[in-house]
Amino acid sequence: MKKYYALLSILILCFCSTKEQETEKLPVKKAKLSIALAHKTPIKIEESFLEYVENWKEYKLVEEFARKFHKTSPNEALSNALEMKSLVTNLKDSIKPTIFNTPSFNARINVLFSEAERLADITFIPAIKTTEINEQVEKTLDAFSALNAKINTVLSQKKFEDAIGISSKFIGLDTTKMDRISKKTVAVFDKKIKTKRAPNKKVKIDKNILPDYKNTQRKKGFQKVKINN
């Protein structure tokens, strides 16, 4: 019987020791989840372009809510993740300003949606690490930054096209790589230039640059040109 009591005592001691270790680890894990981390601030839309997104309500809500993630703890990030996903979903399904209605722009929004969805999904993972939460917050902010950069690029291109009055052919633009809005803008420029040119204007031929001009002779209403090799 003494042997059984001794074995039972050993088991009780081991169980108590394990519980103490778990209790010691728990506060450390909670402390890490509460430490706020400053993340890289997303690129902002240039001030001169703000008017183009001023009435885009869904974008403005995402922009405002994303500020909560600029400096946040893993706990705060997880508590805000589901609402962030909801706002990005509304942005994805919203009616965008016409100038942003292009496949390349929609691709940026889809990337942002994927990252926000992933951030929301990890809220349901019990054993998620703080480093993984912080990394996903960073990826979500990077995706939003890329969207803002695309907005600046599209509007900068529009500003450039509005400022010039020259055909795309003269400046070597490859219109096959342009989106629908840009092509339409360039086409307008080309049309303006053509209308400025005098229609059916006769072009004088400089005889000095045509050495064989004197060797021409008319036959039956047609003009035949002799060319000396």
C-alpha positions, 0 to 999 in steps of 0.5 A: 500500500505504501508504494501506491501512496508514494506513486499517487503523491508523485502524480499529484506533485507532477500535476501541480507543477504543470499547472504552475507552469501554465499559470506562469506562461499565461500572463506572458502571452496576455502581455504580448497580445496587449503590446501596441505596435506601430505599423508603416503608415499607408501612402496617402492620396495627394491633396489635389486629388482628394476631390475625386474620392470626396463623395466615395463614401465606402472608400472614406469609411475604409480610410478612416477605419484603417487608421485604427491599425496604424498603431495597435496591439494584436488584441485590438487588431483582432477586435477590429478585424471583422468590422474592417472586413465588412467595410472592405466588402462594401468598398469592393461592391460599391459604385466606383467613380468612373475613372477608377472603373478599370480591371487593374484598379479592381485588382487592387481592391480584390487584394485588399479584400483578400488581406482583410478577409485573412485578418478576420479569419485568424480571429477564430484561430485559438493558438494564433501567434502575436507575430502572425497577427502583426504580420497580417495587419501589416499586409492589410495596410500594405494592400490599402497603401497599394490602392492609394498609390493606384489612385494617385497614378490614375489621377496623375495620368489624367492630369498629364493628359489634360495638360497636353494637347498633342497626339499620342503618336507624336510622343510615342505612347503605346495605347495598347497598354492603356486602360479604357479611360486613357484611350478615350482621352487620347482619342479626343486629343487626336480628334482635336488635332485633326480638326485643326488641320486644313482639309484637302490642303494641296501640298506643293512639290519642291522640284529641287528634291526631285531630280527626275521631275523633268523626265516625266511625260503625260500619256493618255491623261496619265503621268508617267514618271521615269526613275533613274537608278 
